Amino acid sequence: MMEDEYVMVNGRKTIPRKMYQLNKIYNGITLNLHYSIGLKQRIQSFIYQEDSLVYLNGHHLVLYDINKKKQQFILRPKDEEDAVVMNHCVNDKMILSVGLGLKNSIKNYATVRIYKTNHKSFTLLHQHLPFGTQVKDVAFLHTAKYTITLCSNINSHDTSYISVFKTNTEQLITYSDVGENYAGLFGTYKDFEQFGTFGPNVLKLWKFNPTEKQLDDVFLDYEGVITHVVQSNKKIFLMNKKGILYFYRKNKIINSANIPADLNEIPTVIAAYSEGVVVGFENKSIIAMYEAHKGIIEYRKQYTLNITNLQKIVYIHVGKDDSYISITAQHKTRQTENEEINCEIYLFNLGFVDFINSAFRDPFEQLFPQGVHKSKILNIESSPSKPIICVLSEERVFKVWEFTYEEGKFKCLYSSTLHEVPQCMALHPMAFQCAIGYREGLKFYFVLHDELKQVYYESLKQCSVVKYTPGGNQLAVGSQNQILIYDPYTYRLLQTISGHMGVIASLEWCDNTLISTCSQGLVMVFNQTRLVDHSFKLHKGFCQTYDTEYDFLVGSYSDNKVRIFNEKGQNLYYEMDIYPSQYVSVQILRFLDMIAFGTNCGKVRLYLWPFTQFKNDQEMFEFQLHQGPITQIRMSSDQQFLITGAEDGSVQICKVKEWYDGKDMTPQEMQKGQRVNSKGLVVSNLYSFSILAFVSKNSIEMKKDLIKELDFRISNQKSDQEDQKQDITQKYQKQEKELEQQYQYQIARYKEELSQIMEAKDTRNKNLDIDLIDLRKKYQVESHQIQEKTEKDLLQLYQKNDEVKQRLQFTNEENLREYEQKKAHLESIRTNIKNDQDTKFNDLFSRFQSSKESFELDEKKYLEVFKETEKEFEQLINEQKEKKLIKLKELLDKSEKIRSSNTKFKKECDRYQLRKQELENMIRETRTQKDLINKEKDNFKLINQEKKNQLKDRERQIFQKEKEIKNYRNKNGHLQNFKNVNSYRLQSLQEQKAPLQEHLQDLDQNVKIMYQELTDEAEAEKNLENLIEDTSNKIKELKNQYLIKRDSLFSKRGEVQEIENNIFKVLADPEITNFKEMLQNVHKQHFINGKINKGRCQ
C-alpha cells in the first residue's frame, strides 16, 4: 500500500476504511441471529403445524421445532414498539400469520403488525380511532384474510372499539364503537362469518358480512363475571369468577359443571381442544380435561405436571391435532412487586402420553430444560479453552451453556441457584474456576461438568466487579472504592490499588493493563503505575473504556453524546451526537477492529475502529435484539458469536459474518467443528480443553446409582417383555385353532349351499327355455298384426299430409297479406316520427325480419313434425301465431316506453353528474387543505429545531464570555494588589492606570451589550413559543373543520346512495307505468323535503 493511502490517527498510521459501498456492507461485520435464550413474559405462546411453537423473545419472534429442537426467527423492524398482545392463524397452504398488538402512547394511533412465514408483513394503523387507544386483542377471519382488533382508551376503559381490516391491503373495512368494556376476542364455529367478544359482565357474538361490510351483534344470555371464553368445534365454553364452566350451543346455555371437589383449587385459565376444554389451576401442578357430549359436560381425566414452586398456570394452548399442549406457568418468587416476570413455557405430549409413561419417560418437558433468566443479566463470560458460556442474572441464577460444533446448537449443562443476591461474576480462562461477588464477600467456585462447587470465601464489603487477567494468573476485585488483586490459585491478596472516589463500576484487562471506572465517572488505567487518570464532571458517564493501542478513552454521557479523549484522557479529541439514543454499554472488538455499543432500547450498534473520519454521522451497522437496555456485550473467544444480555432477562447469540473490501472473510464450517478460512487453511477452534470434564465425586456416585437403576429397569423390562411374548403366543395359538375349526365348519356349510343353488339354477334354466319358445311364437303373431296396422296408419297420414300442405299454403298467403299491411302501417308511422328515432325503428324492423325468418324455420320444423301427428302440428301453429303477435305488440309498446324513459333518464343523469362533480370538488379542497396543514406543521417543526440549535449555540457563547469575564476580574484584582504593594511607584503607574480604566469601561460596555443581546434573545424565544402555540391552535381548528367536512361528506354519500337505490327500484319495477310521477316523488322526498334541502338552507 502506498504511503499516501495511510491516515494518521493520534500519531499512528491507520488504513482508512468504509463500512458501506453501493448500499452494501464493504468492511466490518454483520450479525445474524443464531440462538435466543429467554421468552417475553406475559405473552402467550402458540402451537402451529402440529409440532412447532411460536413465541416472543427480546425483539423478535421465535419459531421452535419441537422434534428437531431448532430455532428459526421472524425479524421485526428495529424501531418497532414492544408487543402487548399476540395471536396466530395458519391457512390452507400452511403459512403462519402472527398478529402483534403494539404498545401505544397518548400521542399515537393504535397499531397492529402482521408477520407471515412467507416473508411478508403488514401494518394496520387505526387512524379512524382517537389518539391514546391501546390494542387489547387480535383475531383472524377467513384464514387471515381479515384481521379483527379490539381496542380501548388508555386512560378510561369504558368504551371499546372493534375494527375489521383486510390484511393484504391494510385497508379498514368497517369498525364499531361499543359502550361496553370488553376484555378479549374469541372465535366461533362459523369461522368465516362470526366472532365473539366478552367482558366482565357481557358476552356478545358478531357477524361480519364481507359483501355488505357490516357488523351485526347478538347478545348471549348470561349474568355474572366472565373471566375466560373459548370455542371448541360448534361449542362455546365460558368460565366465571367462581370457576364454573358453562356450555353454550345455539346462543343458549345447555349445561354447566363445577370443578371436582378433589381438585379443590381455583381454576385460572381454560383452552379448547377437539372434544372440550383443558383447565389450569392455581397452586396445583395439574391440568384437567372436560368433554362435552350430548349436551353434558363430563370430567374426563387429569394429568399431573412436573412443575415445582408453581404459583398458577397463566396460558394454555392445544395443537390442532391435540398432540401437544403449550403451558405458560408462573412460579413463586420473593420479588412480590415484579411477579409478572417469572414465567416459563412447558410442553406436554398429549398424543403419546401413555406410550411415554410406559417407557419410563416424562411426557412433560420444559422449553428450556434448565429454565430461562427472568431479570437483569449481570455478567456473560466465555472461555478460550472450552466452548462454554456462563451467564449470571439478578434472580440468583447461574447457568452454564455449551456449544456443540457437530450439531451447531447451544445446550444448557446445568443451572445453579445461589443463596445470596450476586453483583458480579468472572470466569477463569481455563474454565475450571469462577469468582462471584456479593455485597458481603467474594466466593470462589469450581465449574464442574454438572455442578458449581464452592471452594473458598473471602469477606469483603460491596464486591461490585471481578475480572481475571487473560492468562488467569491474577484476579482483580472491585470492593467499594478500592481494587484488590488476588492470586486465584492460592486465594492470597497480592496488591491493593486506591484512587477512586466512588464504587468500582467496571474492570477490564488488556494484556497486563487494568482499566477501571467508578460511579463518580473517574477512569483510571494501571500498568504497575497509574497511566491514565480521567474525570469528566460536566455530564454523567454511562459507560467508558480505554484503547491502549491508540491512547483513546471512549465514553458515553448523559447528554446523549459519545466523547473520545486522547493524551491519557486529558484532551477532548472527538465528540459525536447520538440523540435520541443513549449508549449504556461498550466493548472494543480488537480482533475485528470494531467497537460495539449497546443502547437503552435494546439495539446493538457497530462502528469501524478507530474512527478515521471525524464527522458527526459515522457509518454504523444497527441490529435490534432486545426490548430493554443492553447490559452485557461479549465476543466468543473464537470470534464466531456476539453474545448480548439485557435487563429483560433475554440472551441473544448472533453469528458474526466478517467483510473485508467487499469479500466475505468468515471461516467456513467443516465436519467435527473445524473451520476453513479464505485461503483454505484449517482454523483451530481454540478449545484445547473441551474434552476435559471436571465432575464431583458425589455426582459420579449418583450417576453410578442411576446406571444401576437403569440396568435393573432394563432387565425387568426384558423379563416382562418375554412373559408378555409367551402369553401373546399362547393366545395367538388358541385363536388359530378356533379359527381353523370355524373355517372348516363354514366351508362344509358353503359347499352344501352351493349344491342346492346349482340344482335350483338348472330347474330355473329349463323353465326359462320353455318360456322363451312361447314368447317367440307370440312375438311373430303380434309383429304381423302390427305391420298391418302401420300400413293402414301410413295411408291415413299421407292423406292428412296433403291436407296440411294445402292449409299451409293458405296460412302463408294470409301471413303475406298481414305482413304487407303491417309494413305499410309502419312506413306511415315512420314518416311522422323524428329523425333521431329512425335508427331504433330500423332495429325493430330488423327484429321483425328475424322473426319472419324464424317463423319460416318453424314452418319447416312443423312440416317434419306433421309427419308424426296432425293434432300436435295444429296446436304448434296456433301457439306460434299467438306468440308472434304478442311479440310484435310488446316490441311496439316497449319502443314507445323506451323513448319516453330515455329522455327522462338522461335529464336525471345530467343532474346527478353535476352533483357528483360538486362533491368531488369538495373532496379535493379538503385534501389540499390537509396537505397544506401538514406542510405548515413540518415547516414549524424545522423552524423550532433551528431555534433550539441557535439557543444551544448562544448558551455556549455565553459560557465562553463568562469565562472571559472571570479572567478579566482576576486580572483587575491582581492590578489592585499590585497598586497597594507598590504605592511608592504611584506616579509612574498613573499613566498606565488610565488606559487600563478605559479597557475596563469597554469591558463593562461589552458586558452590558451582551446582557442586552441575551434579553433580546429571551424575548425572541418567548415570541417564538407564542407563535408555536398559535400555530398549534390553528392546526387543531383546521383538524376540527376537516373532521366536520369529512362527516358531512359521508352523510352526503349516503344520501346519494339512497337516491340511486330509489331510482333503480323505480326503473326495475315492471308494474310502474308513470315514471315521471315516480321520479318527481323521489325528487320531492330527497331534494325538497329531505336532508339535502335542509343542508342547503342551513
MILO-857896 format. One record per residue (C-alpha): x, y, z. Coordinates in steps of 0.05 Angstrom, whole numbers, plus 5000, padded with zeros to 4 digits. Last residue first. Layout:
BEGIN
XYZ/...
END
This chain:
BEGIN
342955185133/338155225075/342754785033/343154265088/335554265095/334754175020/339453575023/336253285086/329553145053/323053535039/325253884974/331353504949/330452804978/322952664980/321053174928/325952874877/323652174893/316452384883/318252724817/321652074795/315251684810/311052194772/315452164711/315951404710/308451314701/308050574682/310350214744/308849464742/315549274712/319349524775/326749574757/326550314738/323050514803/327850084845/333750374808/331351074824/330450914898/337350594902/340651184869/337251674916/339451254977/346651234952/346551994943/344052065015/349651605040/354851995003/352052635033/352752355103/360052145089/361652835062/358453175122/362752745168/369052905128/367353645129/366553635205/373053245213/376853735168/374054335207/376354005271/383253895241/383554615218/381854855288/387254405317/392354655267/390455375284/391555225358/398354925342/400055545301/398256005358/402355585408/408355595361/407756355354/407556425429/413855995435/417256415381/415357055418/418256765482/424656585445/425057285415/424357575486/429957125510/434257325450/433058065466/434957945539/441357585517/443058145469/442058665525/446658255570/451858225515/451458975506/452159075581/458158605584/461358975525/460259635560/463459365623/469359105581/470059795548/470060115617/475359625639/479659805579/478760545594/480960415665/487060035639/488660615592/488461105652/492460665701/498760645657/500061395666/498561335740/503760775746/509861235747/506661685799/504561115843/511360775846/511760865922/504960535927/507859865903/504159395949/497359745943/497859815866/500059085857/494058865897/489459285853/492659005790/491858295813/484458415828/483458705759/486758105727/482057635765/476158045741/478757985670/479357225675/472257175705/469557605648/473057155597/469956535628/463156865627/464157015553/465556275539/459256055576/455156585540/457856335473/455855625491/448955845511/448256225446/449955595407/444755205446/439655755432/441255725358/440154965358/433455075392/431655595340/433355125284/429154575315/423155045321/423955275249/424154545226/417954375267/414354995241/415954775170/413254075183/406754345211/405954825153/406854235105/401753815143/396654385142/397754495068/396653755054/390153765095/387654375058/389154044992/385353425013/379253835037/379154214971/379553564930/373753254969/369453884957/370953864883/368853124881/362253304915/360753854864/362553384807/357752854834/352153364838/353153564765/353352824746/346852714785/343253264747/345653014680/343452304698/336452574715/335852914648/338352294611/333351854649/327552294629/329452274555/330751524557/324051384592/319851684537/323451334480/323850674518/316450674531/314850774457/319650224436/317049764491/309949824466/311949664395/316149084416/310648814461/305548844405/310148474357/311847954410/304447824424/303147714350/309047244346/306746854407/299646784381/302046524314/306846044347/301445764391/296645664334/301845314292/304044874350/296844644363/295844464290/302144044289/300443684353/293743474323/296643214259/301742724285/308442444260/309142734191/306643384218/313243454258/317343504195/312844014165/312644394231/320244444231/319944754163/314645234188/318945404247/324545604201/319646054165/317546364231/324846454250/325746824184/319647244199/322147384269/328847594241/325148064194/321348354252/327848444291/330648814232/324549264231/325349394306/332549584295/330550024237/325550364284/331150504333/335450814279/329851264255/328651554325/333252174316/329652364251/323052494286/317052034278/311352204229/314551874168/316051254209/308651174227/306551144154/312050644139/309850224198/302650194171/305049994102/309349444131/303849194175/299149144115/304448794073/305848304130/298448164140/297847984067/304047544070/301447194132/294747054097/298446754037/302646334083/296546084120/293245854055/299545504032/299945164100/292844934096/294144604029/300244264058/296244024117/291143684072/296543324034/299643084099/292942834123/292542374063/299642134075/297942014148/291941584131/296041144085/301441084137/296340874190/293840304147/300840044134/302440104208/296439684228/298339124180/305439124206/303039104278/298738484266/304638104235/309038314294/303938064344/303637374313/311237314310/312037574381/307037064409/311036494379/317636774405/314636844475/312436124478/319435884459/322636344511/318036084566/320235374553/327635574557/326435954622/323335354655/329534944638/334135484665/330335504731/331034764741/338534814730/339235414777/335535064833/340334484828/346434944828/343835324889/342934684929/350034464912/352735154932/349135144999/352134465016/359134704997/358235345039/356434935101/362534495093/366935115084/363835455145/365334855190/372434825165/373435585176/370635565247/375234985266/381235355236/379336005273/379035645340/385835335328/388836005307/385836365368/388935855415/395735945381/395036705384/393536695458/399436235472/404036695431/401437315468/402637005536/409636795517/411237485488/408537825550/413037405593/418937585548/417138325552/416638305627/423437965631/426438495585/423239065624/425738785690/432738735660/432239445633/429639705699/435439375737/440339665686/437140355694/437540305769/444840105765/446240685717/442741165765/446940915822/453141025780/450641725763/449741885837/456641625853/459542065797/455542665822/458142575892/465242515867/464943185831/466043245756/471243645717/470543485643/476343505595/474943425520/474044175511/481044315537/484144525471/478244985453/481745465407/477045295348/483145195304/482845465233/484244985176/487345325116/483345425051/485846135038/479046455055/478946095123/476945375138/473445165202/473544505240/467644335286/467343595271/465843705197/467144365163/464645065176/467045645134/471546195162/468346895152/472447325103/466547505058/469447995008/467048724998/473749035018/473848605082/467448305109/466447875171/459947505187/458547415261/453146935285/448847255338/447246985408/441647345444/440647295520/434047535549/433047745621/429248395605/435348795632/439548565573/444748065552/448848035488/453247505456/456947615391/459046945360/464546685316/470547065345/473646405371/473846705442/466446905439/465147645437/461547975495/456548535503/452948595570/447749075600/443349215539/437449665558/430649345546/426749055487/432448645459/435848485393/435349075346/441249105298/445049715274/451249735229/454750405231/457750965188/459351585229/454652175226/458052715267/464652735229/471552525249/473752085191/478851565212/474951295272/478850715303/475150255299/469450135249/462750225284/457549715309/450949905341/447049395382/439849585399/435849425462/432650105476/437950365525/443350245473/449149755470/455449995435/460349565395/467249785371/470649455312/477649265290/475648525287/480748255337/480148885379/472648845389/472049455435/466049365482/461049895505/454849905548/449450435564/449250825499/443451315496/439251435434/435552095417/440852365404/447552035385/451852665379/459252515368/465152875401/472552795383/479352935414/477753225483/484553265517/486452975586/484752235576/491951995572/493452475514/486952285479/479552355495/473652085454/466652315471/459951995455/453952445465/446852375490/447752905545/448152345597/454952105573/458051545531/465551445538/471651275496/478851385521/483651345463/491151215471/491350865402/493950185426/491650245499/484350325479/480450535541/473250415561/467350815588/459950705601/454251135630/458251765644/454652345679/455753025649/460053625667/464553215713/469252885663/474752525701/481052185674/487151905709/491151495659/497851145666/498050975741/503950525753/504849765752/500449815690/494350185713/488850575676/483851005714/477051275694/473251725743/465751805729/463551825802/460751115798/467650835784/471650625723/477550145716/482449945660/487949445680/493949355635/497448685634/494448455568/488248895564/484448745628/477649065642/474249285706/467549635715/463450035765/468150105825/464350485879/466251225884/472451655895/477451215860/484851275879/486550615911/490049985887/491249405935/496148845917/497448105925/491647835967/492147075971/486946595944/492546085929/490545935857/486546565842/492247025866/488547655884/488948395864/484348865903/481549495872/478850015921/472750475922/467749955949/471049285933/472749195860/476448535850/482048405800/484147675794/491147455774/494446855740/488746745691/492746885628/487747385601/487347705671/481147535711/475648045728/471248185788/466448775799/461749015855/464448695918/460949165967/464648956030/469448366032/469847706070/473447196026/470246506015/473545905983/471745245949/464445305927/462144765878/458044925815/455044295785/454943815726/461443895688/464844255745/466045005750/469845035815/467545635856/470846225891/466646685934/467547435949/464047786007/458548196039/455148525980/456647935935/462047775883/462547135844/469146825822/469646255772/474145655765/475445085716/474245495652/481745555635/480646295622/477546365692/470446615692/468247265725/461847445762/458448065791/453148305840/450147675869/443947615913/445347065963/443846315966/445546185893/441145785846/445245345799/443345165727/446444595688/449244395620/444944865579/445744675506/447545145448/446944825380/451244755317/450244005317/457643785308/460244445336/456944345403/456344985444/455644915519/451645365566/452945445641/447645795682/448046185747/441446415778/440946905837/434847295808/439747845787/442847445730/449247065716/451146745650/456946275635/458546085564/462245445544/466445205486/472545075529/479645365529/478346075505/472746165556/466446585554/463247055605/456547395609/455047825671/449348175706/443347995662/437248335692/431347905709/427647275687/433346835663/430946205630/429645495653/434344885657/430544485604/428845095561/422144915531/420744475592/418443755583/412243355605/411642675572/416442415626/419941785606/419641095637/417740745570/410640605595/409841345611/411941525540/406741055509/401141325553/402842055540/403741975465/398542465438/398642915500/405943095494/406143675545/410644265531/412644775584/413845525578/416545905638/414146535674/417346965729/417047665701/409847805723/411547745796/415148405799/413048725865/412948055901/420247925887/420947315931/418446865875/413146355862/412946095791/408246295734/406745745683/405845805608/403245135582/403644905509/399844265496/401943775442/398243235403/391143515402/391143535325/390744295322/395444405380/392944605449/394445275481/394745425556/396446085590/397546335661/398245705703/399045905776/404145965832/408345355818/414445205861/415844565825/412744365758/412543625740/405343645715/400043145737/394742985685/387242985696/381742605661/374742645631/370143075674/363643095635/359943705607/353143465581/349543695517/350543025481/358043015497/362143595522/369043365548/373043655606/380543575615/384143765679/391244035683/395543925745/401044255784/396744595837/397845295866/392845605817/389445175765/389345015690/383244755653/383144395585/376744455545/372144025501/372543495446/377443805395/381444225444/379844905476/383745265530/381845475601/385445915652/385846055726/381845505760/381445575836/383344955874/379744385910/381843865859/378443305899/371943705900/371143675824/370644355788/363344525776/359744385710/354544755668/349444565615/345944795552/346545555559/343645865496/346646205434/345645585391/350145185437/353445435501/356845035556/358445375623/364345215668/364245455740/370645725770/367546245816/369846825772/366346545711/368646055658/365946035587/365345475536/362645555465/361144935424/360944815349/368344595344/371444835410/370845575426/373845945486/371446455537/375246655601/373947105662/366547255659/363247595720/355847425723/349447435682/348947055616/344247045556/348347175494/347647855459/347547855383/351448365342/351548555268/357848825235/357449085163/361649085101/355848885056/360048395016/364648195073/358848045122/361448025194/357147715248/358747905320/357147495382/356547805451/358147655524/357748195577/359248255651/366948235657/367848275582/367047825523/367447885448/365647375395/367047205323/362647035264/362946975188/368646535163/369946165228/362745965238/364245525299/366146145338/372646515351/374446915413/376047645428/378147985493/376748425554/370848835531/368549455568/361749615539/359950245500/361449995430/364450395373/364249955311/369049885254/368849725179/373249505122/379749865140/385049725087/391949415101/391449125030/393748415049/390148415117/383248685101/381649035166/375848965215/375549425276/372149345344/372749945390/371649935465/368950445514/369250485590/376750325594/378851045610/386151275607/388950805554/382550815511/380350135484/381949695425/379549025398/382448825330/379748375275/384048165216/381247925150/384547455100/387847115160/384646435149/377746735133/377647115199/383347295247/383847555319/387548095357/386648335429/387448945475/390249455426/391150125461/387750785444/391451435460/389751825398/382651755371/380551175325/379851205249/387451245242/388050535268/394350335231/394549605208/401649465185/403148865142/408848365136/411147865084/417047385090/412946765071/412746595146/407847165157/408047775203/402148225219/403348875258/397749225296/397949965312/393850435357/394951165337/399951595373/400252175423/397551805485/402551235478/401850555447/404649855458/403949425396/398748905382/402248335346/398847875296/402447245272/400646925206/403346225191/403145955121/400845225119/397845305049/390845215079/391945795127/395145815196/392946355246/396346695305/395347165364/399647645405/398248235452/403048725488/408548795436/414149305445/414849855393/418049775325/424450175311/428849575293/423849245246/421948535267/425847915250/422047255243/426746745271/428246005268/430045555326/431744825328/429944265377/428743775320/422243505349/419544135380/421344595321/421445305351/419445925312/422046535351/419147225340/423847815351/425148395400/427248005461/423647345460/416747235431/413446555419/411846075362/411745315372/412144755321/409944025324/402744005299/403444565247/402245105300/402945135375/402145825407/405746215461/402146735503/405447395524/406147545599/413747495597/417447505531/421946905529/429146715543/435246465505/435546615430/440246265382/443246455314/441047175299/445347415241/450247975252/454448365201/461748535207/466549075182/468349295112/464249325048/457049235072/452349405015/448750054998/453350174939/459350174987/458550145062/463550075120/469050495090/476250415113/482250865124/488750485138/491850745202/498751035216/499351255288/500251955317/493152035343/490251765278/494851895218/491751655154/495151175105/493651175030/499151685015/504551195037/502550704982/500050005000/
END
